[in-house]
């Protein structure tokens, strides 16, 4: 069977099965094709009951594949809500129902009528994306309502990417199980099987290479198989015991398996083809390939976050393009040289190009996001083609050996005759070389006599230098001409302490420099308008960044650093304003000004905030916003609050995007570099009153043991339900006081702890915590914090300070705009 038929036999069934998986859905299923609703959140611990009380927004049709667009900075959580009626007759017909959601990127928790029915992937801080895992969650019958709408709530974590691909539906458990099994086989299990086959093939060819080290292509092919199997694990890792046994880090998994492996595979494919096709590769090309490997690998390794890795994906992929063209060039070169192996290799690459092209057409062109990715099948087919090629070579070698055994004597006689003829030609060539050597030696002696007649007869005599020389001709020429250049150095005392080698280098540089200067003056370069203009432009280009650094960045950076040494506790009164309506703007301004009259008349700030402020979730706490520091608010708000002392409020209302606001400083606390906390978590299991009571008793018991002297780390290992921190002594990380940290009551309590002190049991929606302060980092010095601080400053506050600086220069130098000239300019262009 030819390779064309083999590939058709493999590719066509893959496409048919993939298409079947996309279309094979239960006909009587309840499809969730109506309008989904969403809200975004940065709160990891937000409860379902809290979320359901908020206002959801309708999700535009077709945007289930672009959820990241609805999350600020494309990083955080998005809650998706869908309401569905399930008829009693349908429930009688299908007593056991299941929810099918397709693939979800990155991790999710799914709730039915407020109860968790399933989750995949891991949420931050140690998150892991189950992007290729199909979601099938059984719905307990007791949760289903038949006389009112049922609410499906999905919490999805997003980090630059987030989607739900496929057509979600509810159907009988057996029908959903069938759909799930087919999709999982095509997208995950098939890749797992391919990985196993490739690993076996890799080990087999390593054994071949160990027995015959000359077969370097066997080594490269073995490494290609092992690396390919490693790369394919990206499609099924969360279905293996490694995912559950080891706490795999998503960022490093993506770096090593999904990114770096690709560049190493490209490098190995080139090595394999060069070795297989017996191509003589130039050193400069090999170095170029190494550069194309090292640069992206180092870039990937030093990338600190997955978000940056995702953003850099396009630029990193550019390094793959030269390798692809280089591979094609090698193969085409071998075909031109009529190497039959080249045709087989390029034929073997066709499946990868076909499957990659189909992925682009299906996913980017036709927008069929639930269709499986076919390129994952293409790479094993390339490996199969190479395996076919090696097998063909092996068969050819066996045939050649058998032929040699049959005709060995004839071959020996033929080779002997060839060697005798070559020996005779060699003797003739040696005779010609001896004659040419005699003529060359005679000519060299004549050249030496002529050349030495040009040399000076004596050395120059000076007062400060003693000169001597030694002359020895090179082996193949008469020797170079020499002469003396007499120079009054005057700098000998400055370099006499240097080494002999450095003296020579210094003298050489000095001579070259003086000669260049002399030549420049000779050619009037010091008067050349173009050169003088270039020097002037260079000075101007240096002046602008220098002035900005000295007048804007550095002084404001120091102010920012000093401000960030403290946290300000802020209360505020906000009146929401429609800035597009002049009438509403005036009315709200008069209202906010009336509050100043009330404050001056003796009304308390807390009273006005509690009764009139339109800040959500702060009325019950008298407008308390919590603690903030420089960089956590908009510039005009920051300038205002840092001009206040404790108990003072701004003299004038501040304009923010939501409306007018009056801030008041209620407390100022010094800021440390960060506080390192550990905790023991007693997690809610059933969310019942009895469960809560049992947890409280358990937490109180552990707290009393700690007061008696029990070791905190031992208590963590024995009682904590936090799997991420249990093996780390309960350490949950280093935190700075931040108004965005939730829940606020929890953080307010733990930030009161002294070093080594335990908190009493604290309730959150996640469970009950006993927290210990295990470390306080010192606040960094200006020089230590400068680089990081400068990055934040450039992103958050530089533009505002720069505009203020430009405005001050305009005022200082009476800058005005000539509107007539400007309008005339606009009209002409």
C-alpha positions in Angstrom: 0.0 0.0 0.0 1.5 3.4 -1.0 1.9 6.2 1.5 -0.8 8.3 -0.2 -3.3 5.6 0.4 -2.1 5.2 4.0 -2.6 8.9 4.8 -6.0 9.0 3.2 -7.0 5.9 5.2 -5.9 7.7 8.4 -7.0 11.3 7.8 -10.4 10.8 6.3 -11.7 8.7 9.3 -10.3 11.3 11.7 -12.3 14.1 10.0 -15.5 12.0 9.7 -15.3 11.0 13.4 -14.6 14.7 14.4 -17.5 15.9 12.4 -19.7 13.2 13.9 -18.7 14.3 17.4 -19.8 17.9 16.7 -23.2 16.8 15.2 -24.0 13.8 17.4 -26.2 15.4 20.1 -29.4 14.0 21.6 -32.5 15.1 19.6 -34.7 15.6 22.6 -32.2 17.4 24.7 -32.9 20.8 26.4 -30.5 23.1 24.6 -29.4 26.2 26.5 -29.7 28.4 23.4 -31.4 31.3 25.1 -29.8 34.4 26.5 -27.0 33.9 29.1 -26.3 36.6 31.6 -23.0 37.5 33.2 -21.2 39.6 35.8 -17.4 39.8 36.3 -15.6 39.7 39.7 -12.1 39.7 41.1 -13.2 38.1 44.3 -12.1 34.5 44.6 -14.2 33.7 47.7 -17.5 35.3 46.6 -20.4 33.1 47.5 -23.2 32.0 45.2 -25.9 33.7 47.3 -23.9 37.0 47.2 -23.5 36.7 43.4 -27.2 35.9 42.8 -28.2 39.2 44.5 -26.3 41.2 42.0 -27.5 42.6 38.7 -26.5 40.4 35.7 -26.0 41.7 32.2 -27.1 39.9 29.0 -24.2 38.2 27.2 -24.2 39.1 23.5 -25.0 36.2 21.2 -21.9 34.3 19.9 -19.6 35.6 22.7 -19.4 32.4 24.7 -16.0 31.9 23.0 -14.8 35.4 24.0 -15.5 35.6 27.7 -12.2 37.4 28.4 -13.6 40.6 26.8 -16.1 41.0 29.6 -13.5 40.8 32.5 -11.4 43.9 33.4 -7.8 43.5 32.2 -8.9 40.1 30.9 -8.0 38.5 34.3 -10.4 37.4 37.0 -13.7 35.6 37.4 -16.9 35.7 35.3 -20.2 34.3 36.5 -22.6 33.0 33.8 -26.3 32.5 34.7 -29.0 30.7 32.7 -32.6 30.0 33.7 -34.4 27.0 32.3 -37.8 25.4 32.8 -37.9 21.6 33.0 -41.3 20.0 32.5 -42.4 17.3 34.9 -43.2 15.0 31.9 -39.6 15.4 30.7 -38.3 14.5 34.1 -40.5 11.4 34.3 -39.2 10.4 30.9 -35.6 11.0 31.9 -35.4 10.6 35.7 -31.6 11.0 35.7 -30.4 14.2 34.0 -26.9 15.5 33.3 -25.6 18.9 32.1 -23.2 19.0 29.2 -21.1 22.2 28.7 -18.4 21.2 26.2 -14.9 22.6 26.8 -14.4 25.5 29.2 -11.2 27.6 29.4 -9.7 27.9 32.0 -11.3 26.4 35.2 -14.9 26.3 36.4 -17.3 25.6 39.2 -20.9 24.8 38.1 -23.9 25.2 40.3 -27.5 24.1 39.8 -30.1 26.0 41.9 -27.2 27.2 44.1 -25.6 23.8 44.8 -22.2 22.8 43.4 -22.6 19.9 40.9 -19.1 19.8 39.5 -15.8 21.5 38.7 -12.7 21.1 36.6 -9.3 22.7 36.7 -7.9 24.7 39.6 -8.6 28.3 40.7 -5.9 30.8 41.8 -3.5 31.1 43.4 -2.1 27.8 42.0 -4.5 27.6 39.0 -4.5 25.1 36.2 -6.5 25.2 33.0 -8.5 22.2 32.0 -9.1 23.7 28.5 -9.4 20.4 26.6 -11.5 18.7 29.3 -15.2 18.3 28.4 -17.7 19.1 31.2 -20.4 16.6 32.0 -22.0 17.1 35.4 -24.8 14.9 36.9 -27.8 16.8 38.2 -29.2 15.4 41.5 -32.9 14.8 41.0 -33.7 16.5 44.4 -32.3 19.8 43.0 -34.6 20.0 40.0 -37.7 22.3 40.2 -40.6 21.6 37.9 -42.9 24.4 38.8 -40.4 27.3 38.5 -37.3 28.2 36.6 -34.0 26.4 37.4 -30.9 28.5 37.7 -27.6 27.3 36.2 -24.6 29.3 37.5 -21.1 28.8 36.2 -18.0 30.4 37.8 -15.2 30.6 35.2 -11.6 31.8 35.9 -10.1 33.8 33.1 -6.5 34.8 32.5 -6.2 36.4 29.1 -8.4 33.7 27.6 -11.7 32.2 28.6 -14.5 30.5 26.6 -17.2 27.8 26.6 -17.1 26.0 23.3 -19.9 23.8 22.1 -23.6 23.8 22.5 -24.6 23.3 26.2 -27.6 21.1 26.9 -29.4 19.0 29.4 -30.4 15.5 28.6 -30.6 12.0 30.1 -27.4 10.9 31.8 -26.9 8.0 29.3 -27.2 10.3 26.3 -24.8 12.9 27.8 -22.4 10.1 28.7 -22.3 8.9 25.1 -21.6 12.4 23.8 -19.0 12.9 26.4 -17.2 9.6 25.6 -17.0 10.3 21.9 -15.7 13.9 22.4 -13.2 12.8 25.0 -11.9 9.9 22.8 -11.3 12.2 19.8 -9.8 15.2 21.7 -8.0 13.4 24.6 -7.9 9.6 24.5 -6.6 9.4 20.9 -3.7 11.8 21.8 -3.0 9.6 24.9 -2.8 6.5 22.7 -0.6 8.3 20.1 1.7 9.4 23.0 2.1 5.8 24.2 2.9 4.5 20.7 5.4 7.3 20.2 7.1 6.6 23.5 7.5 2.9 22.6 8.9 3.9 19.2 11.3 6.3 20.9 12.6 3.7 23.3 13.0 1.2 20.4 15.1 3.6 18.3 17.2 4.5 21.3 18.1 0.8 21.6 19.0 0.8 17.9 21.2 3.8 18.4 23.0 2.3 21.4 23.8 -0.7 19.4 24.9 1.3 16.3 26.1 4.8 17.3 26.6 5.7 13.6 22.8 5.8 13.1 22.4 9.3 14.5 19.1 9.7 12.7 17.8 6.9 15.0 18.7 9.0 18.0 17.1 12.1 16.6 14.0 10.1 15.7 13.8 8.7 19.2 14.1 12.1 20.7 11.4 13.4 18.3 9.0 10.7 19.5 9.7 11.4 23.2 9.3 15.1 22.7 6.2 14.6 20.6 4.6 12.4 23.3 5.5 15.1 25.9 3.8 17.8 23.8 0.7 15.7 23.2 0.2 15.5 27.0 -1.0 19.1 26.8 -4.3 17.5 25.4 -4.9 15.0 28.2 -2.7 15.7 31.3 -5.8 16.3 33.5 -7.1 12.8 32.8 -3.9 11.2 34.1 -2.9 10.3 37.7 0.0 12.8 37.4 -2.4 15.7 37.6 -3.9 14.4 40.8 -0.7 13.0 42.3 1.4 16.1 41.7 0.5 19.7 42.1 1.5 20.6 38.6 2.1 24.4 38.0 0.1 25.7 35.0 2.7 28.4 34.1 5.6 26.0 34.0 3.6 23.3 32.3 2.7 25.8 29.5 6.4 26.9 29.4 7.9 23.5 29.1 5.3 21.3 27.4 3.2 23.6 25.3 5.9 26.1 24.2 9.5 25.1 24.7 8.9 21.6 23.5 7.8 23.0 20.1 11.1 24.8 19.5 13.2 21.8 20.6 11.1 19.6 18.2 11.7 22.0 15.4 15.5 21.9 16.1 15.4 18.1 16.3 13.5 17.8 13.0 16.2 19.8 11.3 19.0 17.6 12.9 17.1 14.5 11.8 16.6 15.6 8.2 20.3 16.8 7.9 21.4 13.4 9.2 18.9 11.3 7.3 19.4 13.1 3.9 23.3 13.3 4.4 23.2 17.0 3.8 26.4 19.0 4.6 25.1 21.9 6.8 27.1 25.1 7.0 28.3 26.1 10.5 26.6 29.5 10.2 23.3 27.9 9.4 23.6 25.6 12.4 24.4 28.5 14.7 21.4 30.4 13.2 19.2 27.4 14.2 20.6 27.4 17.7 19.9 31.1 18.0 16.3 30.5 16.9 16.1 27.8 19.6 17.8 29.7 22.5 16.2 33.1 22.1 12.5 31.9 22.5 13.4 29.3 25.1 15.2 31.9 27.3 12.4 34.4 26.6 9.8 31.8 27.7 11.7 30.8 30.8 12.1 34.4 32.1 8.5 35.3 31.4 7.0 35.8 34.9 3.3 35.2 34.3 1.0 33.3 32.0 -0.7 36.6 30.9 2.7 37.8 29.5 3.3 34.4 28.0 -0.1 34.6 26.3 0.5 38.2 25.1 3.9 37.2 23.7 2.5 34.2 21.8 2.5 35.9 18.4 6.1 37.2 18.7 7.3 33.8 19.9 5.6 32.0 17.0 7.6 34.2 14.6 10.7 32.1 15.6 9.0 29.0 14.3 8.5 30.4 10.7 12.2 30.4 9.7 12.5 26.8 11.0 9.6 25.7 8.8 11.0 27.3 5.7 14.5 25.9 6.6 13.0 22.3 6.8 11.2 22.8 3.5 14.4 24.1 1.9 16.4 21.1 3.2 13.8 18.7 1.7 13.5 20.6 -1.6 17.3 20.6 -1.9 17.4 16.9 -1.4 14.7 16.4 -4.0 16.7 18.6 -6.5 19.7 16.4 -5.7 17.5 13.4 -6.6 17.5 11.9 -3.1 14.4 9.7 -2.9 14.2 10.2 0.9 13.4 13.9 0.4 10.2 13.0 -1.5 9.0 10.7 1.3 9.8 13.3 4.0 7.8 16.1 2.2 5.0 13.7 1.6 5.0 12.9 5.3 4.6 16.6 6.2 1.5 16.9 4.1 -0.8 15.6 6.8 0.5 18.2 9.3 0.0 21.0 6.8 -3.5 19.7 5.9 -4.7 19.4 9.5 -3.2 22.8 10.4 -5.0 24.4 7.4 -8.2 22.7 8.3 -7.9 24.0 11.9 -7.5 27.6 10.6 -10.5 27.2 8.2 -12.8 25.5 10.8 -11.9 27.6 13.9 -11.0 31.0 12.5 -13.0 31.0 9.3 -16.1 29.0 10.0 -16.1 29.8 13.7 -16.9 26.2 14.6 -15.2 26.4 18.0 -16.6 23.1 19.3 -14.9 21.2 16.4 -11.8 19.2 17.6 -8.3 20.5 16.8 -6.9 18.3 14.0 -3.3 19.4 14.2 -2.8 17.2 17.2 -3.3 14.2 14.8 -1.0 15.7 12.1 2.2 15.5 14.1 1.8 11.7 14.9 1.2 11.2 11.1 4.5 13.0 10.4 6.2 10.7 12.8 4.5 7.8 11.1 5.9 8.9 7.7 9.4 9.2 9.1 9.0 5.7 10.7 7.9 4.5 7.2 11.0 6.1 5.7 13.4 4.5 8.2 11.7 1.1 7.7 12.2 1.5 3.9 15.8 2.3 4.5 16.2 -0.7 6.7 14.6 -2.9 4.1 16.9 -1.4 1.4 20.0 -2.1 3.6 19.0 -5.7 4.1 18.5 -6.1 0.3 21.9 -4.5 -0.4 23.6 -6.8 2.1 22.1 -9.9 0.5 23.2 -8.6 -2.9 26.7 -8.0 -1.6 26.9 -11.5 -0.2 25.9 -12.9 -3.6 28.3 -10.8 -5.7 31.1 -10.1 -3.2 34.0 -11.6 -5.3 33.0 -9.6 -8.4 32.8 -6.4 -6.3 36.3 -7.0 -4.8 37.9 -7.5 -8.3 36.2 -4.4 -9.6 37.3 -2.4 -6.5 41.0 -3.6 -6.9 41.1 -2.5 -10.5 39.7 1.0 -9.5 42.4 1.3 -6.8 45.2 0.5 -9.2 44.0 3.1 -11.7 43.8 5.7 -8.9 47.3 4.8 -7.7 48.8 5.4 -11.1 47.0 8.8 -11.4 48.4 9.7 -7.9 52.0 9.0 -8.9 51.7 11.2 -12.0 50.2 14.0 -9.8 53.1 13.8 -7.3 55.7 14.1 -10.1 54.0 17.3 -11.3 53.9 18.7 -7.8 57.7 18.2 -7.3 58.4 20.1 -10.5 56.1 22.9 -9.4 57.8 23.1 -6.0 61.2 23.6 -7.5 60.0 26.4 -9.7 58.3 28.1 -6.7 61.4 28.0 -4.5 63.5 29.5 -7.3 61.0 32.4 -7.8 60.9 33.0 -4.0 64.6 33.5 -3.8 64.5 36.0 -6.6 61.6 37.9 -4.9 63.5 38.0 -1.6 66.6 39.6 -3.2 64.4 42.2 -5.0 62.3 43.0 -1.9 65.2 43.4 0.6 66.7 46.1 -1.6 63.8 48.4 -0.6 64.5 48.2 3.2 66.1 51.1 5.1 69.8 50.6 5.9 69.7 51.8 9.5 67.3 52.7 12.4 66.3 56.3 13.1 68.2 58.1 15.9 66.1 60.1 18.5 66.8 61.7 21.9 63.9 59.9 23.7 63.7 56.5 21.9 66.2 53.7 21.4 65.1 51.8 18.3 66.0 48.2 17.2 64.5 45.7 14.9 64.5 42.1 14.0 63.5 40.7 10.6 62.4 37.1 9.8 60.7 36.3 6.5 57.5 34.2 6.5 57.7 30.7 5.3 55.9 31.3 2.0 56.7 34.9 1.1 59.8 37.1 1.1 58.6 39.2 4.1 56.6 42.4 4.5 58.0 45.9 3.9 58.6 48.0 7.1 59.5 51.6 7.9 59.7 53.8 11.0 57.2 56.5 12.0 58.8 59.0 14.3 56.3 60.5 16.8 56.8 62.8 19.8 54.4 60.9 22.1 54.8 62.8 25.4 52.6 60.3 27.2 55.1 57.6 28.2 54.9 58.4 31.9 51.2 57.8 31.9 51.3 54.3 30.5 54.6 52.9 31.7 52.8 51.1 34.6 50.7 49.1 32.2 51.5 45.6 30.9 53.5 45.3 27.7 50.4 44.1 25.8 48.3 47.0 27.1 51.0 49.5 26.2 51.0 48.2 22.6 47.2 48.4 22.5 47.2 51.9 24.0 49.8 53.2 21.6 48.0 51.7 18.6 44.7 53.2 19.6 46.3 56.6 20.2 48.0 56.6 16.9 44.9 55.7 15.0 42.8 58.3 16.9 45.3 61.1 16.2 45.5 60.1 12.6 41.7 60.1 12.3 41.4 63.6 13.9 44.2 64.9 11.7 42.4 63.5 8.6 39.1 65.0 9.8 40.5 68.5 10.1 42.3 68.1 6.8 39.0 67.3 5.1 37.2 70.2 7.0 34.7 67.8 8.7 34.7 70.2 11.6 32.9 72.7 9.3 30.6 70.3 7.5 27.0 71.5 8.0 25.5 68.0 7.8 27.9 66.6 10.5 27.4 69.7 12.8 23.6 69.3 12.3 23.7 65.6 13.2 25.7 66.4 16.4 23.2 69.1 17.3 20.2 66.7 16.8 21.9 64.1 18.9 22.3 66.6 21.7 18.7 67.6 21.4 17.5 63.9 21.5 19.5 63.4 24.7 18.1 66.6 26.3 14.4 65.7 26.2 14.6 62.4 28.1 17.2 63.9 30.5 14.9 66.9 31.4 11.8 64.6 31.7 13.7 62.2 34.0 15.1 65.1 36.2 12.0 67.3 36.3 9.1 64.8 36.2 10.0 61.2 36.9 12.6 61.4 39.6 11.0 64.0 41.9 7.5 62.6 41.6 8.8 59.1 42.1 10.3 60.1 45.4 7.0 61.7 46.4 5.2 58.5 45.5 7.7 56.5 47.5 7.1 58.6 50.6 3.4 58.4 50.2 3.5 54.7 49.9 5.1 54.4 53.3 1.6 54.8 54.9 -1.9 53.5 54.4 -4.8 55.9 54.6 -8.1 54.8 55.8 -10.8 56.6 53.8 -14.4 57.3 54.3 -16.3 59.0 51.4 -19.6 60.5 50.3 -20.4 59.9 46.6 -23.2 61.4 44.6 -23.5 59.7 41.2 -23.5 62.2 38.3 -24.4 61.9 34.6 -21.6 64.0 33.1 -23.3 64.1 29.7 -26.3 66.0 31.2 -25.5 69.6 32.1 -28.7 69.8 34.2 -27.9 66.7 36.2 -24.3 67.9 36.7 -25.4 71.3 38.1 -28.1 69.6 40.4 -25.6 67.1 41.8 -22.9 69.8 42.3 -25.4 71.9 44.3 -26.3 68.8 46.4 -22.7 67.9 47.2 -22.0 71.6 48.1 -25.0 71.5 50.5 -23.2 68.7 52.4 -20.3 71.1 53.1 -22.9 73.4 54.7 -24.2 70.6 56.8 -20.6 69.6 57.8 -19.8 73.2 58.8 -23.0 73.3 60.8 -21.9 70.4 62.9 -23.4 67.4 61.1 -21.2 64.3 61.4 -19.5 62.9 58.3 -20.6 59.4 59.3 -24.2 60.5 59.4 -24.1 62.1 55.9 -22.3 59.1 54.4 -24.7 56.6 55.9 -27.8 58.4 54.8 -26.9 60.1 51.5 -23.8 58.5 49.9 -24.4 56.4 46.8 -21.4 54.2 47.3 -22.5 50.6 47.3 -21.8 48.4 50.3 -20.5 51.3 52.4 -23.6 52.9 53.9 -23.8 50.4 56.7 -20.2 51.3 57.6 -20.6 55.1 57.3 -18.9 55.3 53.9 -15.8 53.4 54.9 -13.7 52.5 51.9 -10.9 50.8 53.9 -7.2 51.5 53.6 -5.5 52.7 50.4 -2.1 53.8 49.4 -0.5 55.7 46.5 -1.1 54.1 43.2 -4.4 52.4 44.2 -6.6 55.4 43.2 -6.9 57.9 40.4 -4.3 60.8 40.5 -6.7 63.6 41.4 -8.2 61.6 44.3 -4.7 60.6 45.5 -3.5 64.2 45.5 -6.5 65.2 47.5 -6.4 62.5 50.3 -2.6 62.9 50.8 -3.1 66.6 51.6 -5.4 65.7 54.5 -4.7 64.9 58.1 -6.7 62.5 60.3 -10.3 63.8 60.7 -10.0 66.2 57.7 -12.1 66.1 54.5 -11.4 67.7 51.1 -12.2 71.4 50.9 -13.9 70.9 47.5 -15.7 67.9 45.9 -13.6 65.8 43.6 -14.8 64.9 40.1 -14.5 61.1 39.4 -16.0 59.1 36.6 -19.0 57.9 38.8 -19.7 61.4 40.1 -18.8 64.0 42.8 -17.0 62.6 45.9 -15.9 64.0 49.3 -13.1 61.9 50.9 -12.2 62.0 54.6 -9.1 60.5 56.2 -10.1 58.6 59.4 -6.7 56.8 60.1 -3.1 56.7 59.0 -1.0 53.6 59.6 2.7 52.9 58.7 3.1 50.4 55.9 5.4 47.4 56.0 6.8 45.5 53.0 4.2 42.9 53.4 2.8 40.4 56.0 3.2 36.7 55.6 0.2 34.7 56.9 -0.5 31.0 57.5 -3.9 29.6 58.3 -5.9 26.5 59.4 -9.0 26.2 57.3 -12.1 24.4 58.4 -14.1 24.2 55.1 -17.9 24.1 54.9 -19.0 20.8 53.4 -22.8 20.9 53.3 -23.7 24.6 54.1 -26.1 23.5 56.8 -26.6 24.9 60.3 -25.5 21.6 61.8 -22.4 21.6 59.6 -21.6 25.2 60.7 -22.0 24.3 64.4 -19.8 21.3 64.1 -17.1 23.3 62.4 -17.3 26.1 65.1 -16.8 23.5 67.8 -13.9 21.9 65.9 -12.2 25.3 65.3 -12.6 26.4 69.0 -11.1 23.1 70.1 -8.0 23.6 67.9 -7.7 27.2 69.0 -7.7 26.1 72.6 -5.0 23.5 71.9 -2.9 26.3 70.3 -3.3 28.5 73.3 -2.0 25.5 75.4 1.2 25.4 73.3 0.4 23.0 70.5 2.6 23.4 67.4 0.8 25.4 64.7 2.4 23.4 61.8 1.3 20.1 63.3 -2.3 21.4 63.7 -2.2 22.5 60.0 -1.3 19.0 58.8 -3.8 17.4 61.1 -6.9 19.6 60.7 -6.6 22.1 57.7 -8.9 21.5 54.7 -6.8 23.8 52.5 -5.0 21.3 50.3 -2.9 24.0 48.6 -1.3 25.2 51.9 -1.5 22.1 54.1 2.0 20.8 53.1 3.5 24.3 53.4 2.8 24.8 57.1 -0.4 26.6 56.2 1.4 29.5 54.4 -1.0 31.3 52.1 1.4 34.1 51.0 2.5 37.6 51.6 -0.1 40.4 51.5 -0.2 44.1 51.7 -3.2 46.0 53.0 -5.4 46.6 49.9 -9.0 47.9 49.8 -9.7 45.3 47.1 -8.9 42.3 49.3 -12.1 40.4 50.2 -13.7 39.6 52.6 -12.9 42.9 54.3 -13.8 41.7 57.8 -11.4 38.9 57.5 -8.5 41.0 56.4 -9.2 43.7 59.0 -8.9 41.2 61.7 -5.7 39.5 60.4 -3.9 42.8 59.8 -4.3 43.5 63.6 -2.2 40.5 64.5 1.3 40.8 65.9 4.2 38.7 64.8 3.7 35.0 65.9 0.2 35.7 67.2 -2.9 33.6 66.3 -6.3 35.0 65.5 -9.5 33.7 67.1 -11.6 31.6 64.7 -12.8 33.9 61.9 -15.8 33.0 59.7 -15.9 33.6 55.9 -18.2 32.2 53.3 -15.5 29.6 52.6 -15.3 28.3 56.1 -13.6 29.1 59.5 -10.0 30.2 59.7 -7.4 30.4 62.4 -4.7 32.7 61.1 -1.1 33.2 62.3 1.2 36.1 61.3 4.5 34.3 60.5 6.5 37.2 59.1 6.7 41.0 58.5 8.9 42.2 55.6 10.6 45.5 56.2 9.5 48.4 54.0 12.2 48.6 51.2 14.5 51.5 50.8 14.1 53.9 47.8 16.9 52.3 45.9 15.6 48.8 46.5 12.0 49.7 45.4 13.0 52.1 42.7 12.9 49.8 39.6 9.6 48.2 40.5 8.1 51.5 41.7 9.1 53.1 38.4 7.3 50.5 36.4 4.1 51.1 38.3 4.6 54.9 38.2 5.0 54.8 34.4 1.8 52.8 34.1 -0.4 54.6 36.6 0.7 58.2 37.2 3.4 59.3 34.8 1.0 60.6 32.1 -0.8 62.8 34.7 2.5 64.3 36.0 3.8 64.8 32.5 0.8 66.7 31.4 1.0 68.9 34.6 4.6 69.6 33.8 3.9 70.6 30.2 1.0 72.8 31.5 3.4 74.5 34.0 5.9 75.2 31.2 3.2 76.7 29.1 2.1 79.0 31.9 5.8 79.9 32.7 6.6 80.9 29.2 3.2 82.4 28.3 2.5 79.8 25.6 -0.6 80.4 23.5 -2.2 78.7 20.5 -2.6 80.7 17.3 -6.0 79.4 16.3 -6.1 81.2 13.0 -2.8 79.6 11.9 -3.9 76.3 13.2 -7.2 76.4 11.3 -5.4 77.5 8.1 -3.0 74.5 8.5 -5.9 72.1 9.0 -7.6 73.5 5.8 -4.5 72.9 3.7 -4.1 69.3 4.8 
